[in-house]
Amino acid sequence: MKKKYKGSYTVEASFIFPLVMSVIVLIIYLSFFLHDRAVMDAASYQAAMRGSFVTSDKSDFLKKAEKAGDELLKEALLVTRVSEKNIELKNNTLTVTYSGIMNIPGGVNFIPGIPTELKLNVRSSAKRLDPTGFVRSCRIIENLQDASEKTDMEEI
């Protein structure tokens, strides 16, 4: 004899569906968070690298580093807003720091005690380089090496 359970699946689904949807939305927001963190990390690294190659005065490379980071962050972030940016030079090392806040909507956050915003802090640094000085040094070494080879050949 068959038992008939009318509506039992509907009742079970009404309990499970909000939980499943909340987990899916939280996974989507976690993906947004990871994306924005990767973008901010790349922007801070790019800004530090671009600023490290400028050979002119201090204000010029700080502006160039800030401009490079702002260009990358302008339209790439999905849900995070940059709350603070800091570019500083210490001991010939350029450090770029970005801080951001990602708000999680209240409807998704159904468990009390879980924060409604996530904070991101990203830092990258690069040592200031002098590319022209490096190339000049390499050429001097090459010229010295060629000169030493010529004197060795003359002695033989």
C-alpha positions in Angstrom: 0.0 0.0 0.0 1.4 3.4 -1.0 1.6 6.2 1.5 0.9 9.7 0.2 2.7 12.7 1.6 1.1 15.7 0.1 3.0 18.9 0.7 5.9 17.4 2.7 8.5 18.4 0.1 7.1 21.9 0.0 7.5 22.3 3.8 11.0 20.8 3.7 12.0 23.1 0.9 10.7 26.1 2.6 13.1 25.4 5.5 16.1 24.5 3.4 15.8 27.1 0.5 16.6 30.3 2.5 19.7 28.5 4.0 20.9 27.4 0.6 20.3 30.8 -1.0 22.2 32.5 1.9 25.1 30.2 1.4 25.2 30.9 -2.3 25.0 34.7 -1.8 27.8 34.5 0.8 30.0 32.6 -1.6 29.3 35.2 -4.3 30.3 38.0 -1.8 33.4 36.1 -0.8 34.3 35.9 -4.5 33.8 39.7 -4.8 36.1 40.1 -1.7 38.8 37.9 -3.2 38.6 39.7 -6.5 38.8 43.1 -5.0 41.7 42.0 -2.8 43.6 40.8 -5.8 42.9 44.0 -7.7 44.1 46.2 -4.8 47.2 44.0 -4.4 48.0 44.4 -8.1 47.3 48.1 -8.0 49.6 48.7 -5.0 52.4 46.6 -6.6 52.0 48.4 -9.9 52.0 51.8 -8.2 55.2 50.9 -6.2 57.0 49.6 -9.3 56.0 52.6 -11.5 57.1 55.0 -8.7 60.4 53.3 -8.2 61.5 53.9 -11.8 61.2 57.6 -11.7 64.6 59.2 -11.4 63.5 62.9 -10.8 62.6 64.6 -7.5 60.5 63.1 -4.7 57.2 64.8 -5.5 57.3 63.6 -9.1 57.6 59.8 -8.4 55.0 60.0 -5.6 52.5 61.6 -8.0 53.3 59.0 -10.6 52.9 56.1 -8.2 49.6 57.6 -7.0 48.3 58.1 -10.5 49.2 54.5 -11.5 47.3 53.0 -8.6 44.3 55.3 -9.1 44.1 54.3 -12.8 44.0 50.6 -11.9 41.5 51.0 -9.0 39.2 53.4 -10.8 36.8 50.9 -12.4 38.2 47.5 -11.4 36.8 47.2 -7.8 33.4 45.5 -7.6 32.1 46.1 -4.1 35.0 47.5 -2.1 35.6 51.2 -1.6 39.1 52.5 -0.9 39.0 54.3 2.4 42.7 55.2 2.7 45.8 55.3 0.5 49.3 56.0 1.7 52.5 56.4 -0.4 55.7 56.9 1.5 59.4 56.7 0.9 61.7 55.4 3.6 65.4 54.4 3.2 65.1 54.6 -0.6 62.1 52.1 -0.6 58.7 53.2 -1.9 55.8 51.7 0.0 52.2 51.9 -1.2 49.4 50.9 1.2 45.7 50.7 0.3 42.9 50.2 2.8 39.3 49.4 1.8 36.0 48.5 3.3 33.5 46.0 1.8 29.9 46.2 3.2 27.9 43.0 3.4 24.1 43.6 3.1 22.1 43.0 6.2 19.8 40.5 4.6 22.6 38.1 3.8 24.1 38.3 7.2 21.5 36.2 9.1 23.8 35.0 11.8 24.2 37.5 14.7 27.8 38.4 15.7 29.2 38.2 12.1 30.5 41.6 11.1 28.6 43.5 8.4 31.8 44.8 6.8 35.1 43.4 5.9 38.3 45.4 5.9 41.1 45.0 3.4 44.7 46.2 4.0 47.2 45.7 1.1 50.8 46.8 1.1 53.5 46.6 -1.5 57.0 48.1 -1.6 59.7 48.5 -4.2 63.3 49.8 -3.9 63.9 52.9 -5.9 65.9 52.1 -9.0 68.2 54.2 -11.2 67.9 52.4 -14.6 70.3 54.8 -16.4 72.9 54.4 -13.7 72.6 50.6 -13.9 73.1 50.6 -17.7 76.1 52.9 -17.4 77.6 50.6 -14.7 77.1 47.6 -17.0 78.7 49.3 -19.9 81.7 50.4 -17.8 82.1 46.7 -16.7 81.9 45.5 -20.3 84.5 48.1 -21.4 86.8 47.0 -18.6 86.4 43.4 -19.5 87.1 44.1 -23.2 90.1 46.1 -22.3 91.5 43.4 -20.1 90.9 40.8 -22.8 92.8 43.0 -25.3 95.8 43.4 -23.0 95.8 39.6 -22.3 95.8 39.0 -26.1 98.7 41.5 -26.6 100.8 39.7 -23.9 100.5 36.4 -25.7 
